[in-house]
Amino acid sequence: MKAVIMAGGEGTRLKAVTGALPKPLVPLLGRPLMEHILLLLRRHGFTEVCAALRYRSCDVRSAFGDGRGLGLSIQYRVEDQPLGTAGGVKNCEDFYAGGDFLVISGDAACDFDLAELMRRHRESGAAATVALSRQAVPLRYGLAVTDGEGRVRSFVEKPVWQRVVTDLVNTGIYVLSPRAMALVPAGTAFDFARDLFPLLLERDELLLGLPMEGYWCDVGTPLSYYQCCVDALEGRLKLDVPAAFLPAPPEDAPAPPEDAAAALECRCRSRAELMGALSELMLELDADYSDGIRLDRENFSLHIAPLPNASAVRISVQAQDAEFARAIAFSARDVCDALDL
């Protein structure tokens, strides 16, 4: 099966984390966001992938190459000018021509059953199928209103609370048929939610909305990025996590102390500049700044402070479980490394 990854965004709102990195390469528990998506695709039988690129495209290509290291075949198409979501996918037409294919963002956190999404789409004969996720606070997303048979009847884009009519949000994960993509003009800025889907509704085409089981988050802000890290560590987001972040196998040893600690140092060029960027990142998380940066949560406490005699910061974590404390510390160091200051 074939998939197109939309990986051309700059991630302006996430600049405190990304720095100069393209958003798909921001680390999430030791792997770039896009690598997690590639592994998810492989796990569900998608072996041929085309990445639609624009911002810092060479960085993305260098990171993944032809995909053989991940057991995939990866191609790339680069936009000379912004083409929108649908226009960027249309730019990959020579890759997917002739069959149904999946579209997914390279900078989201997700563990949906994508094979099931493809199966349901093919069974329905829909022109397009939209993967939906239930969100308790859906204000940052586009909402999809569906009928009893799952047919999308209308969309509501990023509503205020007075206009919220459903908890089903459009995840930006689609299965598309050739007849749907035939409506997208080549070389022209065109968007799925704003342009293509309303056109399909006008033509009375079947636009299927499928609520998905599992985890999904648009990693669009520092707060959502950090929450994804914690959710992955606590098992709510199921990822192929590198060994450094996994708990050690149980041993016949005394129980760990009630409060376990982990500490790491992260080298940098400018301690003050790095702490400033981290402070901006943590503002949304209600961090305390009276002694470096402190972030207290129910199951861990994180402290980041500059070292007095070296160009580095020290990351300390207190938690009830030593491996969990270590994983949080490594995650915080990934953030510092990504800032590249």
Residue pairs with C-beta under 8 A, 6 or more apart in sequence:
1 45
1 46
1 47
1 48
1 101
1 102
1 115
1 118
2 46
2 48
2 49
2 50
2 95
2 96
2 99
2 101
2 102
3 41
3 46
3 48
3 49
3 50
3 101
3 102
3 103
3 104
3 114
4 49
4 50
4 51
4 52
4 89
4 92
4 95
4 96
4 101
4 102
4 103
4 104
5 24
5 34
5 37
5 38
5 41
5 49
5 50
5 51
5 52
5 104
5 105
5 106
6 52
6 85
6 88
6 89
6 103
6 104
6 105
6 106
6 172
7 22
7 24
7 34
7 51
7 52
7 53
7 60
7 105
7 106
7 107
8 52
8 53
8 54
8 55
8 57
8 79
8 88
9 22
9 23
9 24
9 54
9 55
9 107
10 22
10 23
10 55
11 18
11 22
11 23
11 26
11 107
11 220
13 220
13 221
14 23
14 26
14 219
14 220
14 221
14 222
14 225
16 222
16 277
16 280
16 281
16 339
17 26
17 222
17 225
17 281
17 335
17 338
17 339
18 26
18 338
19 277
19 338
19 339
19 340
19 341
20 56
20 340
21 56
21 59
21 338
21 340
22 55
22 56
22 57
22 59
22 60
23 33
23 55
23 106
23 107
23 219
24 32
24 33
24 34
24 60
24 106
24 107
25 32
25 33
25 34
25 59
25 60
25 63
26 32
26 33
26 107
26 219
26 225
26 338
27 33
27 334
27 335
27 337
27 338
28 36
28 109
28 219
28 225
28 228
28 229
28 232
28 239
28 334
29 229
29 232
29 233
29 239
29 241
29 242
29 245
29 327
29 330
29 331
29 334
30 241
30 242
30 244
30 245
30 330
30 334
31 39
31 239
31 240
31 242
32 63
33 106
33 107
33 108
33 109
33 219
34 51
34 60
34 63
34 64
34 106
34 107
35 63
35 64
35 70
36 109
36 239
36 240
37 104
37 105
37 106
37 108
37 110
38 49
38 64
38 67
38 70
38 72
38 74
39 70
39 239
39 240
40 110
40 111
40 112
40 114
41 49
41 72
41 102
41 104
41 114
42 70
42 71
42 72
43 240
44 113
44 114
44 115
44 118
45 115
46 102
46 114
47 71
47 72
47 73
48 72
48 73
48 75
48 95
49 67
49 72
49 73
49 74
49 75
50 74
50 75
50 76
50 77
50 92
50 95
50 96
51 60
51 64
51 74
51 75
51 76
51 77
51 106
52 77
52 79
52 88
52 89
52 91
52 92
53 60
53 61
53 76
53 77
53 78
53 79
54 78
54 79
54 82
54 88
57 76
57 78
60 76
60 106
61 76
64 70
64 74
65 74
66 73
66 74
67 73
67 74
75 92
75 95
77 91
77 92
77 95
79 87
79 88
79 91
81 189
82 189
83 90
83 91
83 187
83 188
83 189
83 190
84 189
84 190
84 191
84 194
84 195
85 172
85 190
85 191
85 192
85 193
86 181
86 184
86 190
86 191
86 192
86 195
86 196
87 184
87 185
87 187
87 188
87 189
87 190
87 191
89 103
89 176
89 181
89 184
89 192
90 181
90 184
90 185
90 186
90 190
91 186
91 187
93 181
93 186
96 181
97 178
98 178
99 178
100 118
100 121
100 122
100 175
100 176
100 177
100 178
101 175
101 176
102 114
102 117
102 118
102 173
102 174
102 175
102 176
103 172
103 173
103 174
103 175
103 176
103 192
104 110
104 114
104 172
104 173
105 172
105 173
105 218
107 219
108 171
108 172
108 173
108 216
108 217
108 218
108 219
109 215
109 216
109 217
109 219
109 228
109 231
109 232
109 237
109 239
110 171
110 173
110 214
110 215
110 216
110 217
111 214
111 215
111 216
111 237
111 238
111 239
112 131
112 171
112 173
112 212
112 213
112 214
112 216
113 212
113 213
113 214
114 173
117 129
117 131
117 173
117 175
117 210
117 212
118 175
120 129
120 208
120 210
121 129
121 175
121 208
121 210
124 150
124 206
124 208
125 206
126 175
126 177
126 205
126 206
126 207
126 208
127 176
127 177
127 179
127 180
127 200
127 205
127 206
127 207
128 174
128 175
128 176
128 177
128 180
128 196
128 197
128 200
128 205
128 207
128 208
129 174
129 175
129 207
129 208
129 209
129 210
130 144
130 152
130 170
130 171
130 173
130 174
130 197
130 207
130 208
130 209
130 210
131 171
131 173
131 174
131 210
131 212
131 216
132 144
132 146
132 168
132 169
132 170
132 171
132 209
132 210
132 211
132 212
133 168
133 169
133 171
133 211
133 212
133 216
134 167
134 168
134 169
134 211
135 141
135 167
135 169
136 167
138 159
138 164
138 166
138 167
138 168
138 169
139 158
139 159
139 160
139 161
139 164
140 158
140 218
140 220
141 158
141 169
141 170
141 218
142 155
142 156
142 157
142 158
142 169
142 170
142 193
143 155
143 156
143 157
143 159
143 164
143 165
143 166
143 168
143 169
143 170
144 152
144 154
144 155
144 166
144 168
144 169
144 170
144 209
145 152
145 153
145 154
145 155
145 156
145 165
145 166
145 168
146 152
146 153
146 166
146 168
146 209
147 153
150 208
150 209
150 210
151 206
151 207
151 208
151 209
152 197
152 201
152 207
152 208
152 209
153 201
154 201
155 170
155 193
155 197
155 198
156 163
156 164
156 165
156 166
157 193
157 194
159 165
168 209
168 211
170 193
171 212
171 216
171 218
172 192
172 218
173 216
174 192
179 205
180 196
180 200
180 205
183 196
183 199
183 200
184 190
184 195
184 196
190 196
197 207
200 207
201 207
214 238
215 231
215 236
215 237
215 238
217 224
217 227
217 228
217 231
217 237
218 224
219 225
219 228
221 284
222 280
222 281
222 282
222 284
222 285
223 284
223 285
226 281
226 285
226 335
228 237
229 331
230 297
230 328
231 237
232 239
232 241
233 245
233 324
233 327
233 328
233 331
234 299
244 330
245 327
245 330
245 331
246 323
247 321
247 323
247 324
247 327
248 323
256 320
256 321
256 322
258 320
259 318
259 319
259 320
260 318
260 319
260 320
260 321
260 322
260 324
260 325
261 316
261 317
261 318
261 319
261 322
261 325
262 316
262 317
262 319
262 322
262 325
262 326
262 328
262 329
263 314
263 315
263 316
263 317
263 329
264 314
264 315
264 329
264 330
264 332
264 333
265 307
265 310
265 312
265 313
265 314
265 315
266 274
266 312
266 313
266 315
266 333
266 336
266 337
267 310
267 311
267 312
268 274
268 311
268 312
268 313
268 336
268 341
269 311
269 341
270 311
270 341
271 306
271 307
271 311
271 312
271 313
272 306
273 341
274 306
274 313
274 336
274 339
274 341
275 292
275 293
275 304
275 306
275 313
277 339
277 341
278 293
278 304
278 313
278 335
278 336
278 339
279 287
279 289
279 293
281 335
282 293
282 295
285 295
286 295
287 293
287 294
287 295
288 294
288 295
288 296
291 303
291 305
292 303
292 304
292 305
292 306
293 302
293 303
293 304
293 305
294 301
294 302
294 303
295 301
295 302
295 303
296 302
299 319
299 320
299 324
300 317
300 318
300 319
300 324
300 325
300 328
301 317
301 318
301 319
302 315
302 316
302 317
302 328
302 329
302 332
303 315
303 316
303 317
303 318
304 313
304 314
304 315
304 316
304 332
304 336
305 313
305 314
305 316
306 312
306 313
306 314
307 313
307 314
313 336
315 329
315 332
315 333
315 336
316 329
317 325
317 326
317 328
317 329
317 332
318 325
319 325
319 328
